[in-house]
Amino acid sequence: MSDPEFFAAVAAAAQDSPYAVTRTEEGFDVALDIADDRWWTLLGKAGMQKTYIHHVAAPGDRTYTVTDDSRTVEWVGSVPKLSVEAERVLGRVREFGFEKAWGIREDGTPV
Protein backbone atom coordinates (compact mmCIF):
# COMPACT_ATOMS: atom_id res chain seq x y z
CA MET A 1 0.00 0.00 0.00
CA SER A 2 1.48 3.31 -1.03
CA ASP A 3 1.49 6.47 1.09
CA PRO A 4 -1.49 8.59 -0.10
CA GLU A 5 -0.35 11.76 1.72
CA PHE A 6 3.08 11.64 0.08
CA PHE A 7 1.47 11.11 -3.33
CA ALA A 8 -0.95 14.01 -2.76
CA ALA A 9 1.86 16.37 -1.71
CA VAL A 10 4.00 15.54 -4.75
CA ALA A 11 1.00 15.80 -7.11
CA ALA A 12 0.09 19.21 -5.65
CA ALA A 13 3.67 20.44 -6.07
CA ALA A 14 3.63 19.34 -9.74
CA GLN A 15 0.40 21.17 -10.63
CA ASP A 16 0.82 23.80 -13.35
CA SER A 17 4.26 22.43 -14.18
CA PRO A 18 5.50 20.26 -17.03
CA TYR A 19 5.62 17.26 -14.66
CA ALA A 20 3.02 14.53 -14.34
CA VAL A 21 2.59 12.41 -11.23
CA THR A 22 0.99 9.04 -11.89
CA ARG A 23 -0.07 6.42 -9.33
CA THR A 24 1.50 2.98 -9.57
CA GLU A 25 1.01 -0.18 -7.57
CA GLU A 26 4.12 0.53 -5.48
CA GLY A 27 3.69 4.32 -5.19
CA PHE A 28 3.91 6.76 -8.08
CA ASP A 29 5.97 7.95 -11.05
CA VAL A 30 7.15 11.51 -11.65
CA ALA A 31 8.11 12.47 -15.21
CA LEU A 32 7.98 15.30 -17.69
CA ASP A 33 4.57 15.17 -19.34
CA ILE A 34 5.93 15.00 -22.87
CA ALA A 35 2.41 14.34 -24.21
CA ASP A 36 1.23 17.77 -23.03
CA ASP A 37 1.92 20.04 -25.99
CA ARG A 38 1.71 23.16 -23.77
CA TRP A 39 5.35 22.52 -22.84
CA TRP A 40 6.82 21.56 -26.23
CA THR A 41 7.94 25.08 -27.15
CA LEU A 42 9.61 25.64 -23.79
CA LEU A 43 11.29 22.22 -23.71
CA GLY A 44 12.34 22.40 -27.37
CA LYS A 45 13.83 25.89 -27.01
CA ALA A 46 15.68 24.74 -23.91
CA GLY A 47 17.29 22.03 -26.05
CA MET A 48 16.13 19.16 -23.86
CA GLN A 49 17.71 15.92 -25.05
CA LYS A 50 17.17 13.61 -22.09
CA THR A 51 14.39 13.12 -19.57
CA TYR A 52 13.84 10.76 -16.67
CA ILE A 53 10.99 8.84 -15.10
CA HIS A 54 11.40 8.71 -11.34
CA HIS A 55 9.70 5.56 -10.02
CA VAL A 56 8.91 6.24 -6.36
CA ALA A 57 8.04 3.30 -4.13
CA ALA A 58 6.37 4.58 -0.95
CA PRO A 59 5.20 1.68 1.20
CA GLY A 60 3.40 3.89 3.73
CA ASP A 61 5.90 3.58 6.57
CA ARG A 62 7.31 7.09 5.92
CA THR A 63 10.13 5.68 3.78
CA TYR A 64 10.57 5.68 0.02
CA THR A 65 12.94 4.55 -2.71
CA VAL A 66 13.46 6.09 -6.13
CA THR A 67 14.56 4.28 -9.29
CA ASP A 68 15.23 6.37 -12.40
CA ASP A 69 14.76 5.38 -16.04
CA SER A 70 16.21 7.68 -18.68
CA ARG A 71 14.67 8.52 -22.03
CA THR A 72 16.33 10.21 -24.98
CA VAL A 73 14.34 13.00 -26.61
CA GLU A 74 14.65 13.66 -30.33
CA TRP A 75 12.88 16.70 -31.75
CA VAL A 76 11.20 16.15 -35.11
CA GLY A 77 10.39 19.71 -36.09
CA SER A 78 8.75 21.05 -32.94
CA VAL A 79 7.37 17.66 -31.82
CA PRO A 80 9.25 15.52 -29.28
CA LYS A 81 9.90 11.83 -29.98
CA LEU A 82 10.99 9.63 -27.07
CA SER A 83 13.29 6.66 -27.32
CA VAL A 84 14.07 4.27 -24.52
CA GLU A 85 17.53 3.21 -23.48
CA ALA A 86 17.74 -0.31 -22.11
CA GLU A 87 19.61 0.68 -18.98
CA ARG A 88 18.62 0.75 -15.33
CA VAL A 89 21.00 1.36 -12.49
CA LEU A 90 20.06 0.36 -8.97
CA GLY A 91 21.93 1.79 -6.03
CA ARG A 92 23.81 5.03 -5.80
CA VAL A 93 24.80 6.87 -8.93
CA ARG A 94 26.56 10.20 -8.92
CA GLU A 95 26.40 12.21 -12.07
CA PHE A 96 27.32 15.86 -12.23
CA GLY A 97 26.30 18.35 -14.82
CA PHE A 98 25.00 21.85 -15.21
CA GLU A 99 22.33 23.24 -17.44
CA LYS A 100 20.52 26.54 -17.37
CA ALA A 101 17.33 26.89 -19.39
CA TRP A 102 15.39 30.02 -20.16
CA GLY A 103 12.06 30.18 -21.87
CA ILE A 104 9.55 32.74 -23.03
CA ARG A 105 5.81 32.18 -22.81
CA GLU A 106 3.63 33.00 -25.79
CA ASP A 107 2.59 36.25 -24.04
CA GLY A 108 6.26 37.31 -23.94
CA THR A 109 6.85 36.84 -20.21
CA PRO A 110 9.90 34.86 -19.06
CA VAL A 111 9.59 31.42 -17.50
CYANA upper distance limits for C-alpha pairs under 8 A (distance plus 0.5 A):
  1 MET  CA     25 GLU  CA      8.14
  1 MET  CA     26 GLU  CA      7.38
  1 MET  CA     27 GLY  CA      8.19
  1 MET  CA     58 ALA  CA      8.41
  1 MET  CA     59 PRO  CA      6.09
  1 MET  CA     60 GLY  CA      6.88
  2 SER  CA     25 GLU  CA      7.93
  2 SER  CA     26 GLU  CA      6.37
  2 SER  CA     27 GLY  CA      5.32
  2 SER  CA     57 ALA  CA      7.76
  2 SER  CA     58 ALA  CA      5.56
  2 SER  CA     59 PRO  CA      5.13
  2 SER  CA     60 GLY  CA      5.67
  3 ASP  CA      7 PHE  CA      6.92
  3 ASP  CA     27 GLY  CA      7.50
  3 ASP  CA     58 ALA  CA      6.12
  3 ASP  CA     59 PRO  CA      6.56
  3 ASP  CA     60 GLY  CA      4.66
  3 ASP  CA     61 ASP  CA      8.10
  3 ASP  CA     62 ARG  CA      8.09
  4 PRO  CA      8 ALA  CA      6.57
  4 PRO  CA     60 GLY  CA      8.29
  5 GLU  CA      9 ALA  CA      6.66
  6 PHE  CA     10 VAL  CA      6.78
  6 PHE  CA     58 ALA  CA      8.36
  7 PHE  CA     11 ALA  CA      6.53
  7 PHE  CA     23 ARG  CA      8.27
  7 PHE  CA     27 GLY  CA      7.89
  7 PHE  CA     28 PHE  CA      7.39
  8 ALA  CA     12 ALA  CA      6.53
  9 ALA  CA     13 ALA  CA      6.74
 10 VAL  CA     14 ALA  CA      6.78
 10 VAL  CA     21 VAL  CA      7.83
 11 ALA  CA     15 GLN  CA      6.95
 11 ALA  CA     20 ALA  CA      8.11
 11 ALA  CA     21 VAL  CA      6.07
 14 ALA  CA     18 PRO  CA      8.08
 14 ALA  CA     19 TYR  CA      6.20
 14 ALA  CA     20 ALA  CA      7.19
 14 ALA  CA     21 VAL  CA      7.67
 15 GLN  CA     19 TYR  CA      8.17
 18 PRO  CA     32 LEU  CA      6.08
 18 PRO  CA     33 ASP  CA      6.17
 18 PRO  CA     34 ILE  CA      8.37
 18 PRO  CA     36 ASP  CA      8.27
 18 PRO  CA     39 TRP  CA      6.73
 19 TYR  CA     30 VAL  CA      7.17
 19 TYR  CA     31 ALA  CA      5.92
 19 TYR  CA     32 LEU  CA      4.81
 19 TYR  CA     33 ASP  CA      5.73
 20 ALA  CA     29 ASP  CA      8.42
 20 ALA  CA     30 VAL  CA      6.28
 20 ALA  CA     31 ALA  CA      6.06
 20 ALA  CA     32 LEU  CA      6.54
 20 ALA  CA     33 ASP  CA      5.78
 21 VAL  CA     28 PHE  CA      7.09
 21 VAL  CA     29 ASP  CA      6.09
 21 VAL  CA     30 VAL  CA      5.16
 21 VAL  CA     31 ALA  CA      7.30
 22 THR  CA     28 PHE  CA      5.81
 22 THR  CA     29 ASP  CA      5.67
 22 THR  CA     30 VAL  CA      7.15
 23 ARG  CA     27 GLY  CA      6.48
 23 ARG  CA     28 PHE  CA      4.68
 23 ARG  CA     29 ASP  CA      6.97
 24 THR  CA     28 PHE  CA      5.22
 24 THR  CA     29 ASP  CA      7.35
 26 GLU  CA     56 VAL  CA      8.01
 26 GLU  CA     57 ALA  CA      5.49
 26 GLU  CA     58 ALA  CA      6.99
 26 GLU  CA     59 PRO  CA      7.37
 27 GLY  CA     55 HIS  CA      8.31
 27 GLY  CA     56 VAL  CA      6.18
 27 GLY  CA     57 ALA  CA      5.09
 27 GLY  CA     58 ALA  CA      5.52
 27 GLY  CA     59 PRO  CA      7.58
 28 PHE  CA     55 HIS  CA      6.72
 28 PHE  CA     56 VAL  CA      5.82
 28 PHE  CA     57 ALA  CA      7.19
 28 PHE  CA     58 ALA  CA      8.36
 29 ASP  CA     53 ILE  CA      7.00
 29 ASP  CA     54 HIS  CA      5.98
 29 ASP  CA     55 HIS  CA      5.04
 29 ASP  CA     56 VAL  CA      6.29
 30 VAL  CA     53 ILE  CA      6.31
 30 VAL  CA     54 HIS  CA      5.59
 30 VAL  CA     55 HIS  CA      7.17
 30 VAL  CA     56 VAL  CA      8.17
 31 ALA  CA     51 THR  CA      8.18
 31 ALA  CA     52 TYR  CA      6.66
 31 ALA  CA     53 ILE  CA      5.14
 31 ALA  CA     54 HIS  CA      6.82
 32 LEU  CA     51 THR  CA      7.53
 32 LEU  CA     52 TYR  CA      7.99
 32 LEU  CA     53 ILE  CA      8.08
 34 ILE  CA     39 TRP  CA      8.05
 34 ILE  CA     40 TRP  CA      7.93
 34 ILE  CA     80 PRO  CA      7.73
 36 ASP  CA     40 TRP  CA      7.98
 37 ASP  CA     41 THR  CA      8.43
 39 TRP  CA     43 LEU  CA      6.51
 40 TRP  CA     44 GLY  CA      6.20
 40 TRP  CA     78 SER  CA      7.50
 40 TRP  CA     79 VAL  CA      7.33
 40 TRP  CA     80 PRO  CA      7.69
 41 THR  CA     45 LYS  CA      6.45
 41 THR  CA     78 SER  CA      7.60
 42 LEU  CA     46 ALA  CA      6.64
 42 LEU  CA    103 GLY  CA      6.01
 42 LEU  CA    104 ILE  CA      7.64
 42 LEU  CA    105 ARG  CA      8.12
 43 LEU  CA     47 GLY  CA      6.94
 43 LEU  CA     48 MET  CA      6.22
 44 GLY  CA     48 MET  CA      6.60
 44 GLY  CA     75 TRP  CA      7.71
 44 GLY  CA     78 SER  CA      7.27
 44 GLY  CA     80 PRO  CA      8.29
 45 LYS  CA    103 GLY  CA      7.43
 46 ALA  CA    101 ALA  CA      5.77
 46 ALA  CA    102 TRP  CA      6.99
 46 ALA  CA    103 GLY  CA      7.35
 48 MET  CA     73 VAL  CA      7.48
 49 GLN  CA     72 THR  CA      6.37
 49 GLN  CA     73 VAL  CA      5.22
 49 GLN  CA     74 GLU  CA      7.01
 50 LYS  CA     70 SER  CA      7.40
 50 LYS  CA     71 ARG  CA      6.17
 50 LYS  CA     72 THR  CA      5.04
 50 LYS  CA     73 VAL  CA      5.87
 51 THR  CA     70 SER  CA      6.30
 51 THR  CA     71 ARG  CA      5.72
 51 THR  CA     72 THR  CA      6.93
 51 THR  CA     73 VAL  CA      7.54
 52 TYR  CA     68 ASP  CA      6.78
 52 TYR  CA     69 ASP  CA      5.99
 52 TYR  CA     70 SER  CA      4.87
 52 TYR  CA     71 ARG  CA      6.37
 53 ILE  CA     68 ASP  CA      6.11
 53 ILE  CA     69 ASP  CA      5.71
 53 ILE  CA     70 SER  CA      6.94
 53 ILE  CA     71 ARG  CA      8.36
 54 HIS  CA     66 VAL  CA      6.69
 54 HIS  CA     67 THR  CA      6.33
 54 HIS  CA     68 ASP  CA      5.12
 54 HIS  CA     69 ASP  CA      7.17
 55 HIS  CA     66 VAL  CA      5.95
 55 HIS  CA     67 THR  CA      5.59
 55 HIS  CA     68 ASP  CA      6.58
 55 HIS  CA     69 ASP  CA      8.36
 56 VAL  CA     64 TYR  CA      7.12
 56 VAL  CA     65 THR  CA      6.19
 56 VAL  CA     66 VAL  CA      5.06
 56 VAL  CA     67 THR  CA      7.16
 57 ALA  CA     64 TYR  CA      5.91
 57 ALA  CA     65 THR  CA      5.75
 57 ALA  CA     66 VAL  CA      6.92
 58 ALA  CA     62 ARG  CA      7.87
 58 ALA  CA     63 THR  CA      6.64
 58 ALA  CA     64 TYR  CA      4.95
 58 ALA  CA     65 THR  CA      7.29
 59 PRO  CA     63 THR  CA      7.36
 59 PRO  CA     64 TYR  CA      7.30
 67 THR  CA     89 VAL  CA      8.26
 67 THR  CA     90 LEU  CA      7.26
 68 ASP  CA     88 ARG  CA      7.68
 68 ASP  CA     89 VAL  CA      8.14
 69 ASP  CA     87 GLU  CA      7.87
 69 ASP  CA     88 ARG  CA      6.57
 70 SER  CA     84 VAL  CA      7.59
 70 SER  CA     85 GLU  CA      7.19
 70 SER  CA     87 GLU  CA      8.29
 71 ARG  CA     82 LEU  CA      6.83
 71 ARG  CA     83 SER  CA      6.27
 71 ARG  CA     84 VAL  CA      5.46
 71 ARG  CA     85 GLU  CA      6.70
 72 THR  CA     82 LEU  CA      6.26
 72 THR  CA     83 SER  CA      5.73
 72 THR  CA     84 VAL  CA      6.88
 72 THR  CA     85 GLU  CA      7.76
 73 VAL  CA     80 PRO  CA      6.77
 73 VAL  CA     81 LYS  CA      6.20
 73 VAL  CA     82 LEU  CA      5.27
 73 VAL  CA     83 SER  CA      6.96
 74 GLU  CA     80 PRO  CA      6.31
 74 GLU  CA     81 LYS  CA      5.61
 74 GLU  CA     82 LEU  CA      6.85
 74 GLU  CA     83 SER  CA      8.24
 75 TRP  CA     79 VAL  CA      6.09
 75 TRP  CA     80 PRO  CA      5.06
 75 TRP  CA     81 LYS  CA      6.49
 76 VAL  CA     80 PRO  CA      6.68
 76 VAL  CA     81 LYS  CA      7.33
 89 VAL  CA     93 VAL  CA      8.08
102 TRP  CA    110 PRO  CA      7.90
102 TRP  CA    111 VAL  CA      7.03
103 GLY  CA    110 PRO  CA      6.37
103 GLY  CA    111 VAL  CA      5.66
104 ILE  CA    108 GLY  CA      6.21
104 ILE  CA    109 THR  CA      6.16
104 ILE  CA    110 PRO  CA      5.02
104 ILE  CA    111 VAL  CA      6.19
105 ARG  CA    109 THR  CA      5.94
105 ARG  CA    110 PRO  CA      6.66
105 ARG  CA    111 VAL  CA      7.06
